[in-house]
Amino acid sequence: MDFSANLLLRGVGSALAGYWAPGPYPIAIFRGWVGGIVSVDGSHRSRFRNRAQAFYYIVVILLQLFPYALCGGAGVNIGLAHVHHDGCYAGPRWLGIPIEAIHDAARIFILAAPLFLIASLFEFYAS
């Protein structure tokens, strides 16, 4: 459930927000804020107090950060390709968006999907 929510809700949401280039920035700020909050455990102690917990926390955050950044970047690329008609995506369009930009976004999602899966597996099985 964590994997599918990360990919379908948050990953696609990042891409949709990225369609308007400034959109991913508030999302990134929010994720950083949440990351800071979860760096403290339920007992209100820092996860950085010992190496094992610090390593686990940093790896989980990085494993989730990479695919989120890829999905947001795919959305930004589609948004910019839609606006710049004379850019590197000068070819057929679908709803004003270059087909090749859509293909690039699909390839990015194919790359992001296993990264989201690895992040979810590590988060739940390494804890």
The 8 nearest C-alpha neighbors of each residue, nearest first, counted from 0:
[[1, 3, 2, 4, 5, 119, 6, 116],
 [0, 2, 4, 3, 5, 119, 6, 116],
 [3, 1, 5, 116, 0, 4, 119, 115],
 [2, 4, 6, 0, 5, 1, 7, 8],
 [5, 3, 8, 1, 7, 2, 6, 0],
 [6, 4, 9, 2, 3, 8, 10, 7],
 [7, 5, 10, 3, 4, 9, 8, 2],
 [6, 8, 4, 11, 3, 10, 5, 9],
 [9, 7, 4, 11, 12, 5, 10, 6],
 [8, 10, 12, 5, 11, 6, 13, 7],
 [11, 9, 6, 13, 12, 70, 7, 67],
 [10, 12, 14, 13, 7, 9, 8, 15],
 [13, 11, 9, 15, 10, 14, 8, 16],
 [14, 12, 71, 16, 10, 11, 15, 70],
 [13, 15, 74, 71, 17, 11, 70, 12],
 [16, 14, 12, 17, 18, 13, 74, 11],
 [17, 15, 22, 13, 18, 14, 23, 19],
 [16, 18, 74, 75, 14, 19, 20, 71],
 [19, 17, 78, 74, 75, 15, 16, 20],
 [18, 20, 17, 22, 21, 78, 16, 75],
 [19, 21, 17, 75, 22, 18, 78, 23],
 [22, 20, 19, 23, 24, 17, 25, 16],
 [21, 23, 16, 17, 19, 20, 24, 25],
 [24, 22, 26, 17, 16, 25, 21, 27],
 [23, 25, 27, 26, 22, 21, 28, 20],
 [26, 24, 28, 27, 23, 29, 22, 21],
 [25, 27, 29, 23, 24, 28, 30, 22],
 [28, 26, 24, 30, 29, 25, 23, 31],
 [29, 27, 25, 31, 26, 30, 32, 24],
 [28, 30, 32, 26, 31, 27, 25, 33],
 [31, 29, 33, 27, 32, 28, 34, 26],
 [32, 30, 34, 28, 29, 33, 27, 35],
 [31, 33, 29, 35, 30, 34, 28, 36],
 [32, 34, 36, 30, 35, 31, 29, 37],
 [35, 33, 31, 37, 32, 36, 30, 38],
 [36, 34, 32, 38, 33, 37, 31, 39],
 [35, 37, 33, 38, 34, 39, 32, 40],
 [38, 36, 39, 34, 35, 33, 40, 46],
 [37, 39, 35, 36, 46, 45, 34, 40],
 [40, 38, 45, 37, 44, 43, 46, 36],
 [41, 39, 43, 42, 44, 45, 46, 37],
 [42, 40, 43, 39, 44, 37, 45, 38],
 [41, 43, 40, 44, 39, 45, 46, 38],
 [44, 42, 40, 41, 39, 45, 46, 38],
 [45, 43, 39, 42, 40, 46, 41, 48],
 [44, 46, 39, 47, 48, 38, 40, 43],
 [45, 47, 52, 38, 48, 53, 39, 40],
 [48, 46, 53, 45, 49, 52, 50, 38],
 [47, 49, 46, 45, 50, 53, 52, 44],
 [50, 48, 47, 51, 52, 53, 46, 54],
 [49, 51, 53, 52, 54, 47, 48, 55],
 [52, 50, 54, 53, 49, 55, 47, 56],
 [51, 53, 55, 46, 54, 50, 49, 56],
 [52, 54, 47, 50, 56, 55, 51, 46],
 [55, 53, 51, 57, 52, 56, 50, 58],
 [56, 54, 52, 58, 53, 57, 59, 51],
 [55, 57, 53, 59, 54, 58, 52, 60],
 [58, 56, 60, 54, 59, 55, 61, 53],
 [57, 59, 61, 55, 60, 56, 62, 54],
 [60, 58, 62, 56, 57, 61, 122, 118],
 [59, 61, 57, 63, 58, 62, 64, 56],
 [62, 60, 64, 58, 63, 59, 57, 65],
 [63, 61, 118, 59, 60, 64, 65, 58],
 [62, 64, 60, 61, 65, 118, 66, 59],
 [63, 65, 61, 67, 62, 66, 60, 68],
 [64, 66, 68, 67, 63, 62, 69, 61],
 [65, 67, 111, 69, 68, 64, 63, 114],
 [68, 66, 70, 64, 69, 65, 10, 71],
 [67, 69, 71, 65, 66, 70, 72, 64],
 [68, 70, 66, 72, 67, 71, 73, 65],
 [71, 69, 14, 73, 67, 72, 68, 10],
 [72, 70, 14, 13, 68, 74, 17, 73],
 [73, 71, 75, 69, 74, 70, 68, 76],
 [74, 72, 104, 70, 76, 71, 75, 14],
 [73, 75, 14, 17, 18, 77, 71, 72],
 [74, 76, 17, 72, 18, 78, 20, 77],
 [77, 75, 73, 79, 74, 78, 80, 72],
 [78, 76, 80, 74, 75, 79, 100, 18],
 [79, 77, 18, 75, 81, 76, 80, 19],
 [78, 80, 82, 76, 81, 77, 83, 75],
 [81, 79, 77, 83, 78, 82, 76, 88],
 [80, 82, 96, 78, 79, 83, 95, 77],
 [81, 83, 79, 80, 84, 78, 96, 95],
 [84, 82, 80, 85, 86, 81, 79, 88],
 [83, 85, 86, 82, 89, 81, 80, 88],
 [84, 86, 83, 89, 87, 88, 80, 82],
 [87, 85, 88, 83, 84, 89, 80, 79],
 [86, 88, 89, 85, 80, 84, 90, 83],
 [89, 87, 86, 90, 97, 80, 99, 100],
 [90, 88, 87, 85, 86, 84, 91, 97],
 [91, 89, 88, 97, 92, 98, 99, 87],
 [90, 92, 97, 98, 93, 89, 99, 96],
 [93, 91, 97, 96, 98, 95, 94, 90],
 [92, 94, 96, 95, 98, 97, 91, 101],
 [95, 93, 96, 92, 97, 81, 98, 91],
 [94, 96, 93, 92, 81, 97, 82, 91],
 [97, 95, 81, 92, 93, 94, 98, 80],
 [96, 98, 92, 100, 99, 91, 88, 93],
 [97, 99, 101, 92, 100, 91, 93, 96],
 [98, 100, 102, 101, 97, 103, 88, 90],
 [101, 99, 103, 97, 102, 98, 77, 104],
 [102, 100, 104, 98, 99, 103, 105, 97],
 [101, 103, 99, 105, 100, 104, 106, 98],
 [104, 102, 100, 106, 101, 105, 99, 107],
 [103, 105, 107, 73, 101, 106, 102, 100],
 [106, 104, 102, 108, 107, 103, 101, 109],
 [107, 105, 109, 103, 104, 108, 102, 110],
 [106, 108, 104, 110, 105, 109, 111, 103],
 [109, 107, 111, 105, 110, 106, 112, 104],
 [110, 108, 106, 107, 112, 111, 105, 113],
 [109, 111, 107, 108, 112, 106, 113, 114],
 [112, 110, 108, 66, 114, 109, 113, 107],
 [111, 113, 115, 114, 109, 110, 108, 116],
 [114, 112, 116, 115, 111, 117, 110, 109],
 [115, 113, 111, 117, 116, 112, 66, 118],
 [116, 114, 118, 112, 113, 117, 2, 111],
 [117, 115, 113, 119, 114, 118, 2, 120],
 [116, 118, 114, 120, 119, 115, 121, 113],
 [119, 117, 62, 115, 121, 116, 120, 63],
 [120, 118, 122, 116, 121, 117, 2, 115],
 [121, 119, 117, 123, 122, 118, 124, 116],
 [120, 122, 118, 125, 124, 119, 123, 117],
 [121, 123, 119, 120, 125, 59, 124, 118],
 [124, 122, 120, 121, 126, 125, 119, 118],
 [123, 125, 121, 126, 120, 122, 119, 118],
 [126, 124, 121, 123, 122, 55, 120, 59],
 [125, 124, 123, 122, 55, 121, 52, 56]]
